[in-house]
Amino acid sequence: MYASMDYGANMEIFKIAERLRRDMTAPEKIIWDRVCKNQPGDRRSNILDGVN
C-alpha cells in the first residue's frame, strides 16, 4: 500500500514547515552545521561530543 508523504496536510502546514526550515534558531544552526560537516561515523555522538 502506498502512503502519500503529505498525510493529508494542507498548504498552510507546508508554509509553516518551510518557514521553520528557513528561520532556524542559533542552536539549530549549530547542530545542523555539525551534522553536515560530520559525514562519517555516528552523527549523534559527533554532535554531542562538543556540547557541554
N, CA, C and O atoms as CSV, one atom per row, in Angstrom:
chain,resi,resn,atom,element,x,y,z
A,1,MET,N,N,0.836,-1.190,0.000
A,1,MET,CA,C,0.000,0.000,0.000
A,1,MET,C,C,0.880,1.253,0.000
A,1,MET,O,O,1.844,1.334,0.760
A,2,TYR,N,N,0.556,2.202,-0.830
A,2,TYR,CA,C,1.325,3.431,-0.970
A,2,TYR,C,C,0.699,4.522,-0.111
A,2,TYR,O,O,-0.510,4.745,-0.173
A,3,ALA,N,N,1.506,5.195,0.679
A,3,ALA,CA,C,1.035,6.309,1.504
A,3,ALA,C,C,1.643,7.600,0.982
A,3,ALA,O,O,2.829,7.652,0.657
A,4,SER,N,N,0.839,8.620,0.904
A,4,SER,CA,C,1.316,9.927,0.475
A,4,SER,C,C,2.185,10.540,1.571
A,4,SER,O,O,1.917,10.361,2.759
A,5,MET,N,N,3.227,11.264,1.165
A,5,MET,CA,C,4.118,11.875,2.150
A,5,MET,C,C,3.461,13.032,2.884
A,5,MET,O,O,3.901,13.379,3.980
A,6,ASP,N,N,2.449,13.626,2.336
A,6,ASP,CA,C,1.848,14.783,2.989
A,6,ASP,C,C,0.808,14.407,4.043
A,6,ASP,O,O,0.392,15.264,4.822
A,7,TYR,N,N,0.386,13.161,4.084
A,7,TYR,CA,C,-0.568,12.672,5.088
A,7,TYR,C,C,-1.782,13.580,5.224
A,7,TYR,O,O,-2.316,13.747,6.320
A,8,GLY,N,N,-2.212,14.157,4.129
A,8,GLY,CA,C,-3.415,14.989,4.128
A,8,GLY,C,C,-3.204,16.410,4.630
A,8,GLY,O,O,-4.178,17.123,4.873
A,9,ALA,N,N,-1.950,16.841,4.792
A,9,ALA,CA,C,-1.676,18.196,5.277
A,9,ALA,C,C,-2.075,19.220,4.226
A,9,ALA,O,O,-1.914,18.994,3.027
A,10,ASN,N,N,-2.598,20.349,4.691
A,10,ASN,CA,C,-2.990,21.401,3.755
A,10,ASN,C,C,-1.810,22.334,3.466
A,10,ASN,O,O,-0.735,22.173,4.044
A,11,MET,N,N,-2.004,23.286,2.593
A,11,MET,CA,C,-0.925,24.193,2.185
A,11,MET,C,C,-0.384,25.012,3.343
A,11,MET,O,O,0.805,25.330,3.371
A,12,GLU,N,N,-1.242,25.362,4.306
A,12,GLU,CA,C,-0.797,26.156,5.456
A,12,GLU,C,C,0.281,25.403,6.235
A,12,GLU,O,O,1.247,26.010,6.696
A,13,ILE,N,N,0.126,24.108,6.383
A,13,ILE,CA,C,1.131,23.292,7.083
A,13,ILE,C,C,2.459,23.337,6.336
A,13,ILE,O,O,3.517,23.452,6.955
A,14,PHE,N,N,2.410,23.248,5.002
A,14,PHE,CA,C,3.636,23.297,4.206
A,14,PHE,C,C,4.309,24.661,4.314
A,14,PHE,O,O,5.538,24.739,4.341
A,15,LYS,N,N,3.534,25.726,4.375
A,15,LYS,CA,C,4.096,27.071,4.527
A,15,LYS,C,C,4.777,27.229,5.880
A,15,LYS,O,O,5.853,27.819,5.972
A,16,ILE,N,N,4.148,26.701,6.932
A,16,ILE,CA,C,4.736,26.766,8.266
A,16,ILE,C,C,6.040,25.971,8.303
A,16,ILE,O,O,7.038,26.436,8.855
A,17,ALA,N,N,6.032,24.780,7.719
A,17,ALA,CA,C,7.238,23.934,7.694
A,17,ALA,C,C,8.366,24.631,6.943
A,17,ALA,O,O,9.519,24.581,7.370
A,18,GLU,N,N,8.045,25.272,5.840
A,18,GLU,CA,C,9.068,25.986,5.065
A,18,GLU,C,C,9.667,27.127,5.890
A,18,GLU,O,O,10.880,27.336,5.880
A,19,ARG,N,N,8.814,27.860,6.602
A,19,ARG,CA,C,9.286,28.969,7.428
A,19,ARG,C,C,10.179,28.460,8.558
A,19,ARG,O,O,11.199,29.077,8.864
A,20,LEU,N,N,9.809,27.342,9.181
A,20,LEU,CA,C,10.624,26.783,10.260
A,20,LEU,C,C,11.984,26.322,9.755
A,20,LEU,O,O,12.985,26.466,10.456
A,21,ARG,N,N,12.031,25.768,8.542
A,21,ARG,CA,C,13.320,25.348,7.974
A,21,ARG,C,C,14.180,26.551,7.623
A,21,ARG,O,O,15.400,26.508,7.775
A,22,ARG,N,N,13.559,27.614,7.160
A,22,ARG,CA,C,14.288,28.809,6.728
A,22,ARG,C,C,14.776,29.634,7.921
A,22,ARG,O,O,15.893,30.150,7.898
A,23,ASP,N,N,13.952,29.762,8.956
A,23,ASP,CA,C,14.254,30.639,10.093
A,23,ASP,C,C,14.659,29.826,11.317
A,23,ASP,O,O,13.930,29.772,12.308
A,24,MET,N,N,15.827,29.195,11.241
A,24,MET,CA,C,16.302,28.372,12.349
A,24,MET,C,C,16.865,29.240,13.469
A,24,MET,O,O,17.356,30.344,13.237
A,25,THR,N,N,16.780,28.711,14.690
A,25,THR,CA,C,17.385,29.387,15.837
A,25,THR,C,C,18.892,29.163,15.788
A,25,THR,O,O,19.378,28.317,15.037
A,26,ALA,N,N,19.626,29.924,16.590
A,26,ALA,CA,C,21.085,29.778,16.630
A,26,ALA,C,C,21.494,28.357,17.018
A,26,ALA,O,O,22.370,27.791,16.364
A,27,PRO,N,N,20.896,27.751,18.060
A,27,PRO,CA,C,21.279,26.370,18.390
A,27,PRO,C,C,20.989,25.376,17.259
A,27,PRO,O,O,21.776,24.460,17.022
A,28,GLU,N,N,19.872,25.555,16.568
A,28,GLU,CA,C,19.555,24.672,15.437
A,28,GLU,C,C,20.608,24.794,14.343
A,28,GLU,O,O,21.022,23.790,13.766
A,29,LYS,N,N,21.043,26.021,14.055
A,29,LYS,CA,C,22.069,26.233,13.027
A,29,LYS,C,C,23.372,25.544,13.409
A,29,LYS,O,O,24.029,24.944,12.557
A,30,ILE,N,N,23.753,25.624,14.688
A,30,ILE,CA,C,24.983,24.979,15.154
A,30,ILE,C,C,24.885,23.472,14.975
A,30,ILE,O,O,25.805,22.836,14.460
A,31,ILE,N,N,23.766,22.909,15.404
A,31,ILE,CA,C,23.591,21.456,15.296
A,31,ILE,C,C,23.630,21.006,13.843
A,31,ILE,O,O,24.347,20.061,13.513
A,32,TRP,N,N,22.865,21.670,12.958
A,32,TRP,CA,C,22.839,21.254,11.554
A,32,TRP,C,C,24.182,21.465,10.877
A,32,TRP,O,O,24.553,20.697,9.990
A,33,ASP,N,N,24.919,22.501,11.283
A,33,ASP,CA,C,26.265,22.713,10.740
A,33,ASP,C,C,27.165,21.541,11.104
A,33,ASP,O,O,27.921,21.050,10.267
A,34,ARG,N,N,27.084,21.095,12.347
A,34,ARG,CA,C,27.891,19.958,12.786
A,34,ARG,C,C,27.461,18.670,12.104
A,34,ARG,O,O,28.305,17.854,11.734
A,35,VAL,N,N,26.173,18.479,11.936
A,35,VAL,CA,C,25.675,17.276,11.271
A,35,VAL,C,C,26.176,17.222,9.832
A,35,VAL,O,O,26.626,16.176,9.366
A,36,CYS,N,N,26.096,18.345,9.136
A,36,CYS,CA,C,26.501,18.375,7.728
A,36,CYS,C,C,28.006,18.178,7.560
A,36,CYS,O,O,28.438,17.587,6.570
A,37,LYS,N,N,28.803,18.654,8.495
A,37,LYS,CA,C,30.259,18.519,8.394
A,37,LYS,C,C,30.744,17.138,8.795
A,37,LYS,O,O,31.793,16.702,8.319
A,38,ASN,N,N,30.022,16.439,9.649
A,38,ASN,CA,C,30.433,15.131,10.162
A,38,ASN,C,C,29.758,14.017,9.375
A,38,ASN,O,O,28.820,13.387,9.862
A,39,GLN,N,N,30.227,13.780,8.182
A,39,GLN,CA,C,29.632,12.750,7.337
A,39,GLN,C,C,29.860,11.331,7.856
A,39,GLN,O,O,28.884,10.601,8.030
A,40,PRO,N,N,31.106,10.901,8.115
A,40,PRO,CA,C,31.304,9.522,8.559
A,40,PRO,C,C,31.032,9.368,10.056
A,40,PRO,O,O,31.061,10.343,10.807
A,41,GLY,N,N,30.769,8.137,10.473
A,41,GLY,CA,C,30.624,7.839,11.896
A,41,GLY,C,C,29.228,8.100,12.419
A,41,GLY,O,O,28.311,8.424,11.664
A,42,ASP,N,N,29.085,7.956,13.711
A,42,ASP,CA,C,27.802,8.166,14.378
A,42,ASP,C,C,27.582,9.661,14.569
A,42,ASP,O,O,28.264,10.298,15.372
A,43,ARG,N,N,26.660,10.199,13.854
A,43,ARG,CA,C,26.433,11.647,13.885
A,43,ARG,C,C,25.989,12.124,15.265
A,43,ARG,O,O,26.386,13.205,15.702
A,44,ARG,N,N,25.178,11.341,15.949
A,44,ARG,CA,C,24.700,11.786,17.258
A,44,ARG,C,C,25.847,11.971,18.236
A,44,ARG,O,O,25.879,12.959,18.969
A,45,SER,N,N,26.776,11.048,18.257
A,45,SER,CA,C,27.896,11.182,19.192
A,45,SER,C,C,28.817,12.321,18.762
A,45,SER,O,O,29.374,13.015,19.612
A,46,ASN,N,N,28.985,12.521,17.464
A,46,ASN,CA,C,29.819,13.619,16.979
A,46,ASN,C,C,29.246,14.961,17.420
A,46,ASN,O,O,29.997,15.857,17.807
A,47,ILE,N,N,27.955,15.106,17.365
A,47,ILE,CA,C,27.308,16.372,17.758
A,47,ILE,C,C,27.447,16.575,19.251
A,47,ILE,O,O,27.818,17.661,19.696
A,48,LEU,N,N,27.157,15.552,20.029
A,48,LEU,CA,C,27.130,15.700,21.490
A,48,LEU,C,C,28.511,15.817,22.097
A,48,LEU,O,O,28.630,16.306,23.221
A,49,ASP,N,N,29.562,15.393,21.411
A,49,ASP,CA,C,30.918,15.494,21.957
A,49,ASP,C,C,31.289,16.950,22.275
A,49,ASP,O,O,32.009,17.205,23.240
A,50,GLY,N,N,30.808,17.892,21.482
A,50,GLY,CA,C,31.180,19.288,21.682
A,50,GLY,C,C,30.205,20.075,22.510
A,50,GLY,O,O,30.414,21.267,22.732
A,51,VAL,N,N,29.132,19.443,22.982
A,51,VAL,CA,C,28.112,20.160,23.751
A,51,VAL,C,C,28.341,19.945,25.229
A,51,VAL,O,O,28.504,18.809,25.673
A,52,ASN,N,N,28.356,21.041,26.010
A,52,ASN,CA,C,28.518,20.942,27.471
A,52,ASN,C,C,27.194,21.069,28.151
A,52,ASN,O,O,27.122,21.011,29.378
